[in-house]
Amino acid sequence: MYQAKQTRYDDMVYNRVGNSGLKLSAIGLGLWNNFGSVDPLDRQRAIIHQAFDLGITYFDLANNYGPVPGSAEENFGRMLASDLRPYRDELVIASKAGYVMWPGPYGNWGSRKSVIASADQSLRRTGLDYFDIFYSHRADPETNPEETAVALDQLVRSGKALYVGLSNYSGAQIKVMAAIFKDLHTPFIIDQPRYNMLNRQIETDVLPALTAEHKAAVSFSSLCQGLLTDKYLHGIPADSRAKKGTIPFLHPAQVEQTLDTVRGLNEVASDRGQSLAQMALAWNLRQPAIASVLIGASRPEQVVNNVQALQHLDFTSQELQRIDDLLAKQPTIDWQAK
């Protein structure tokens, strides 16, 4: 029987989510990959145990996480039932709806029917009574924003979610949704954007919008699919994401495009006494609007290494300048390269 470490809260940092009453662990565990039906359940359990033992309380799911879609929620539900049920009130568990999940016109995007049905399916897969946060995973270009907002509001009013969030929305779209949520008195508190040293677009769009609305962010792709680690400094390992056919978001060409920049960033991290991954996570958390950064993991040791980023969160002005200079020299990356 799993028993969480009594010291789990001693060293973790917890940040308030905007002007809400909720706090998130500064490091959150994303279950997008490595937690599906193709991955060993014992290894998944070891990673989640390690995360919670280190004070990680934010666990991030979506209906389509796997592979196969839905299996990450099912596996997390198994571990919740067998190991984590006594700790449910210490956890912040999130899921999302918005990407294709079942055939036909209702298994995708942001209609009221799709959002409500997807949330109900996710609750069944996980065995939960409610989600702490439920997100709209992406803006629907063909559905009135008010319809998606009302669907999320209904989840809160029916007891299926405590808070709601957005993901992959632009700053302008966030402002529109925030105004609707304000009228509805919906507890909209958070946005989940892609953000890392090699993807900084939200600094001039999303983050200012969130700050103006007194909301927070939790960043995903914080290590840029492993590019911002030491994994690719000496080539592309056979077992890396860049070589995995099941992960379509990182390709060898992108590794080659960023190699010089990543090696320079690794030197800065080394001078700080950190691994590159640790520095990259700390760099994200320098943003006041970012309450938590998501990490992925394929083994427990990665969680331990990443959480150690919290031991050195401060940057000198010289360090930030060195990082900016390196990033300014980075050529535009073709993220569609294959």
Secondary structure, DSSP 8 states (H G I E B T S, - for coil): -----TTTTSS--EEE-TTSS-EEESEEEE-SSSSSTTS-HHHHHHHHHHHHHTT--EEE--TT-TTTTTHHHHHHHHHIIIIIGGGGGG-EEEEEE-S--SSSTTSSTT-HHHHHHHHHHHHHHHT-S-EEEEEE-S--TTS-HHHHHHHHHHHHHTTSEEEEEEES--HHHHHHHHHHHHHHT--EEEEE-B-BTTB-GGGGTHHHHHHHHT-EEEEBSTTGGGTTSSTTTTS--TTSGGG-TT-TT--HHHHHHHHHHHHHHHHHHHHHTS-HHHHHHHHHHTSTTEEEEEE--SSHHHHHHHHGGGG-----HHHHHHHHHHHHT-----TT--
